[in-house]
Amino acid sequence: MIFACAARCIIILFNIIFMITGIGLAIGGGILAWNTTVVSTIIDPHLTTEQEEIVMDILDGLQFLGLGLFSAGMVILILCLLGVVGACMNSRCILAVYLTLHTILLIAELIVVIIFASKPELIYDQLKLLMETKTMNYVSDDSADGDSKLMSLLMKLLSCCGTNGGADFVSSTKFERNITYNGNNVTLDYPVACCKQDSGSNPSAACPFTFSASNSNINEGCWPVLKSAVEKYANIILYVSIAVMILQLLLMLVAACLVFSEKM
């Protein structure tokens, strides 16, 4: 009797914690997927108009991620709600459904973790392909299209040029080479965003009239820099996921003890 009471308390406590997480994911994902104007209202006082436009373009491109987060949040919310209701009502049937669904979810999580841990290149290759596509779609530093804005921002922030280096733009058909820069007509070899920047965030030295290794980042691709950052945070997420899965397994064992015990 004491064990059953303690087990129900454990299930209720941890499922409430997971429910709060699920609600947060669902709200964040819903905003990202369907109502990015909320984000615009929050960031508007802190960014310039150009920076805000870039951020909103990035968020619009991440709509699929918002849908994924919303779906994950709702699944977690429903599953945890079953656990809380089953434990509060002392219902063997509801806890059995909770245990079954939790097992399916844990197996799915385990498959994803194993795939990422053993073959991370499956994800990295897709990310690199996405960056290469955006590089080939790049038009100019002041173009209004989303791909150009995103790549210009990345190249300036990460001090890099293209996906693999400035050579990516040699064969690009969309790259606008003939521009007017500071009142002068210039035929660009590489985007202005590939120039190194001075303390005033302006292109340094003779760039973009002449590109060299000293005044530009044409020898530095953005993918190696971005991949290094992604790997760092991906490993953190991986370890956190493993810890969460262990906690899930413990909750499942507690729920199983209640379901299969003679007395609840």
Residue, then its C-alpha position, 0 to 999 in steps of 0.5 A: m500500500i505504501f509502495a503504491c502510494a509512493a509510486r503514484c506520487i512519483i508518476i504524478l510529480f514527474n509527469i507534471i514536470f514533463m507536461i509543463t515541458g510539453i506545453g512550452l514546446a507546443i506554445g513555442g512550436g505553434i508561434l513558430a509555425w503560425n504566428t511569428t508576428v509575436v516574435s516580431t513584436i518582442i524583438d522589434p525594440h532590440l533590432t534594426t529594421e534590416q536585422e528584424e527582416i532577416v530574423m523573420d525570414i529565417l523564422d519563416g523558413l523554420q515553419f516545418l521545425g515549428l510544426g515538429l515542436f508543436s506535434a512533439g509538445m502535444v504528444i508529450l502533453i497527452l501522454c503525461l496527462l494520461g499518466v497523471v489521470g491514471a495515477c490520480m484515479n488509481s486506474r489500472c486501465i489508464l496506466a496500462v494505456y500510458l505504459t503502452l504509449h510510453t513504450i512506443l515513444l521510448i522505442a522511437e526516441l531510442i531509434v533516433v538517438i542510435i541513428f544520430a550517434s552512429k551515423p551523424e553524417l545522415i543529418y549533417d549531409q542534409l544540412k550541408l546540402l541545404m546550405e549549398t542550395k542557399t549558396m547557389n541561390y545567392v543573388s547579392d548582399d542587398s537582395a530582398d530574397g530570403d536565401s541571400k539575406l540568410m547567407s549574407l548574415l551567416m557570412k558576416l557573423l561567421s567570417c566565412c564565404g559560401t559553403n566551402g569557400g569563395a569558389d562556390f560563387v564562381s559557377s553560380t548563375k544567380f550571383e549578381r556580379n555587376i553592382t554599384y558600390n560607393g558610387n563606383n561600378v564594380t564587377l565582383d569576383y565574390p559577394v561583398a559579404c565575403c569581405k572582412q569587416d573593420s570595427g565599423s562593420n564595413p568591408s576592410a582595405a580594398c575589398p570588394f574591389t580586390f579580394s585577397a586572403s588578407n582582406s576577405n574570407i574567400n578561403e574560409g567556407c561557412w560549413p566547417v564553422l557551422k558544423s563545428a557549432v552544430e556538433k557542439y550543441a548536438n552532443i549536448i542535446l544527445y546527452v540530455s536526450i539519453a538522460v531523459m530516456i533513462l528517466q522515462l524508463l524509470l517512470m515506465l518501470v514504476a507504472a508497470c509495477l502498479v499495473f501488474s501489482e495485485k493491489m493498487 
